[in-house]
Structures are given as C-alpha cells and as structure tokens.
Amino acid sequence: MSLHDVDKQSDNRANPRPNADDGVVNRMAHNTSGNTNRTAGLGVKQRMVFKNGLIMTYDSHNRVSSVYGYIPELSSVPVLITAKEGYDVFTDILGISTPIT
C-alpha cells in the first residue's frame, strides 16, 4: 500500500499520485478478510468464514455450525441458522451442499 500525495504539479492539487510504488503486483491478502496462522500438524480449530454473501462458523470437526446471509435455494431474504452441536447446517439441516468460492 502506498501513501498518496496531494498533487504538487498543479495549482489546485486535484490529481493525487502515489508517493512511492512498492512494486507488489499480486497481494496474497486480496479478496480475503483475514488470516489464521497455524503450526504444521495441528488440527483444524473453530473459525469464521465470509463466503458468497454468507458468514459461516465452522466447528473443530469442519462442520458448518451456523450461517447468516443469503441462501438462494432457501429464501430471498437473509437467514440465520444455528445447528445443534455435532450437526452441519447444510448437509444435516438443509440437505444441500456447502457453498464453494
């Protein structure tokens, strides 16, 4: 990320330019909302994922334990579904596959 300068070339300074170009073309964090660093060999922990207009929480067994957002197969308005412990919202409750990116 570069800091922008207010245009020093013209009188009204209406055309800002980056102060410096850092030269990174492909940023690994683009289109993500965060990262979780894990030590190799450790199991999957509970986590939240933002995907396809949904906020999904996963349990330690990689099951979707809750979901909030738009599920077109279900409703045209956002829904909030929370599964009982040990169940997956998509496969066990809704009977549809979990959305992929």
PyMOL commands that set and color helices and strands:
alter all, ss='L'
color gray80, all
select helices_A, chain A and resi 89-94
alter helices_A, ss='H'
color red, helices_A
select strands_A, chain A and resi 4-5+17-18+47-51+54-58+64-69+79-82
alter strands_A, ss='S'
color yellow, strands_A
deselect
rebuild
show_as cartoon
